[in-house]
Amino acid sequence: MPTVADYLREQEKARGKMEFANHRIRQAYDAGLDTLVAEGSVNFERLDTEEARTAFTSTTVDKLVEPLRAAISAMAGGYDACNEALILNGFYGFTREHVATYVNGTKSKGGFESFMQYIDESTGYKSAMEIRARAPLGVLNEIPAADVLRYAGLEAHMGRMDLSKFGLKEKAELVGEFKRNGAVTPNFLRDKPYISALDIPRIEVAPPRM
């Protein structure tokens, strides 16, 4: 049976994976920019040529692929365009084709913020990040309500709570509140479906209970 500590560790792992993905995206974009450097500065006007656009796209994607190359090569059929697209889409939410579409578009000279706006709005990047963020909820869902309430210092008040209304969403909110503040306040508990306003206790700050 998983514990709240297990859930918190999975949260940190998920956060680390998202940070790593975003770090690689920035690195990849900067590597692409390097192909446009002339006389000590980035010359976006070079993107007017097909040769420069191809170099920018290939260099950017090669950097995105670096930590995934072994996984792609291990797939049935080995490293090919289809397998590359599958792995890139699963990890980042976008593929070589998306990068090429951006580089060939009218906003390609807008810098990194423009690139991030494009992948955020026009690819599956946001969905890929949300999937990572939600992955630890599977662990939390297996943790008994009593263990979550105990972690948050509410064990003594369980008898006055309607645990049938204490679902996954409520578990996540409560753990998050206690993790951030080291306590659960009456203001936080107000309007929660699992406890009557008349029964909201005054909770003293207590150390997390794993």
C-alpha positions in Angstrom: 0.0 0.0 0.0 1.6 3.3 -1.0 2.0 6.1 1.5 1.7 9.9 1.3 5.5 10.0 1.2 5.4 7.8 -1.9 3.0 10.2 -3.5 5.2 13.2 -2.7 8.2 11.4 -4.2 6.3 10.7 -7.4 5.3 14.4 -7.5 9.0 15.4 -7.3 9.9 12.9 -10.1 7.1 14.3 -12.3 8.3 17.8 -11.7 11.8 16.8 -12.5 10.7 15.2 -15.8 8.8 18.4 -16.8 11.8 20.6 -15.9 14.1 18.3 -17.9 11.8 18.4 -20.9 11.6 22.2 -20.8 15.4 22.4 -20.3 16.0 20.3 -23.4 13.6 22.4 -25.4 15.5 25.5 -24.5 18.9 23.8 -25.3 17.5 22.6 -28.6 16.3 26.0 -29.6 19.6 27.6 -28.7 21.4 25.0 -30.7 19.2 25.9 -33.7 20.1 29.6 -33.1 23.7 28.7 -33.4 23.2 27.8 -37.0 22.1 31.4 -37.6 25.1 33.1 -36.0 27.1 35.4 -38.2 29.7 38.0 -37.1 28.9 37.5 -33.4 25.1 37.8 -33.5 22.0 35.8 -34.5 20.9 36.8 -38.0 17.3 35.7 -38.3 17.3 37.0 -41.9 19.2 33.8 -42.8 15.9 31.9 -42.3 14.8 33.4 -45.6 16.8 30.6 -47.3 15.7 27.0 -47.4 19.2 25.8 -46.5 19.2 27.8 -43.3 15.7 26.7 -42.3 16.7 23.0 -42.9 19.9 23.4 -40.8 17.9 25.1 -38.0 15.3 22.4 -37.9 17.7 19.5 -38.1 20.0 20.9 -35.4 17.1 21.6 -33.1 15.5 18.2 -33.5 18.9 16.4 -33.1 19.3 18.1 -29.7 15.7 17.1 -28.7 16.5 13.6 -29.7 19.8 13.2 -27.8 18.3 11.8 -24.5 15.8 9.7 -26.4 18.0 8.2 -29.1 18.5 4.9 -27.4 14.8 4.4 -26.8 14.0 5.2 -30.4 16.7 2.8 -31.7 15.4 0.0 -29.4 11.9 0.1 -31.0 10.8 -2.4 -33.6 12.2 -1.3 -36.9 15.0 0.7 -35.2 15.6 4.4 -35.7 13.3 5.7 -38.4 11.1 8.7 -39.0 8.0 7.0 -37.6 9.6 5.8 -34.4 11.3 9.2 -33.9 7.9 11.0 -34.2 6.3 8.6 -31.8 8.9 9.1 -29.1 9.3 12.8 -29.6 5.5 13.3 -29.5 5.3 11.2 -26.3 8.1 13.0 -24.5 7.7 16.6 -25.7 4.2 16.6 -27.3 5.6 17.7 -30.7 7.7 16.3 -33.5 10.2 17.2 -36.2 7.3 18.2 -38.5 6.1 20.7 -35.9 9.5 22.3 -35.6 9.8 22.5 -39.4 6.3 24.1 -39.6 7.4 26.7 -37.1 10.7 27.4 -38.8 9.1 27.7 -42.2 6.3 30.0 -40.8 6.0 33.8 -40.6 6.8 33.9 -36.8 10.1 32.0 -37.0 12.1 35.2 -36.4 10.3 36.0 -33.1 12.8 34.3 -30.8 12.4 31.7 -28.1 9.2 33.2 -26.7 7.6 33.0 -30.1 8.7 29.3 -30.4 7.2 28.4 -27.0 4.0 30.2 -27.8 3.8 28.1 -31.0 4.4 24.7 -29.3 2.1 25.7 -26.4 -0.8 26.6 -28.7 -0.3 24.5 -31.8 1.1 21.1 -30.6 0.4 18.5 -27.9 3.1 20.0 -25.6 0.6 21.2 -23.0 -1.1 17.9 -22.9 2.2 16.0 -22.5 3.1 18.2 -19.5 -0.4 17.7 -18.0 -0.1 14.0 -18.3 3.2 14.1 -16.4 1.8 16.4 -13.8 -1.2 14.1 -13.2 0.7 10.8 -13.2 1.3 10.8 -9.4 -2.5 11.0 -8.8 -2.6 7.3 -9.5 -0.5 6.7 -6.4 -2.6 9.1 -4.3 -5.8 7.3 -5.4 -4.5 4.1 -3.7 -3.8 5.8 -0.4 -6.6 5.4 2.2 -8.4 8.6 3.2 -7.4 8.0 6.8 -3.7 8.1 5.9 -4.1 11.4 4.1 -6.0 12.9 7.0 -3.4 11.7 9.4 -0.6 13.3 7.3 -2.5 16.6 7.5 -3.0 16.4 11.2 -6.7 15.8 11.0 -6.8 12.2 12.3 -8.6 13.3 15.6 -11.4 14.8 13.6 -12.2 11.9 11.2 -15.3 10.9 13.2 -16.9 14.2 12.2 -16.1 13.9 8.5 -18.0 12.4 5.6 -15.3 10.3 4.0 -17.6 9.4 1.1 -17.1 13.0 -0.1 -13.3 12.8 0.4 -12.2 11.8 -3.1 -9.1 12.1 -5.2 -9.5 15.8 -5.8 -9.9 16.5 -2.0 -7.0 14.3 -1.2 -4.7 16.2 -3.6 -5.9 19.6 -2.3 -5.4 18.6 1.3 -1.9 17.2 0.8 -0.9 20.2 -1.3 -2.2 22.7 1.4 -0.3 20.9 4.2 2.9 20.6 2.2 2.9 24.3 1.3 2.0 25.7 4.7 2.7 23.0 7.3 -0.9 23.3 8.6 -4.5 23.1 7.6 -6.4 26.2 8.5 -10.2 26.7 9.2 -10.2 29.0 6.1 -9.0 26.2 3.9 -11.6 23.7 5.3 -14.5 26.1 4.9 -16.9 25.0 2.2 -15.2 21.6 1.9 -17.8 18.9 1.2 -16.4 16.4 3.7 -16.7 18.6 6.8 -19.5 20.7 8.2 -18.8 24.4 8.8 -19.9 23.8 12.4 -17.3 21.2 12.9 -14.3 23.0 11.4 -11.5 22.6 14.1 -8.7 24.9 14.8 -5.6 23.1 13.6 -2.3 23.8 15.1 0.9 23.7 13.0 2.3 20.1 13.1 5.1 18.4 11.3 4.1 16.3 8.3 3.2 12.7 9.0 4.4 10.3 6.4 
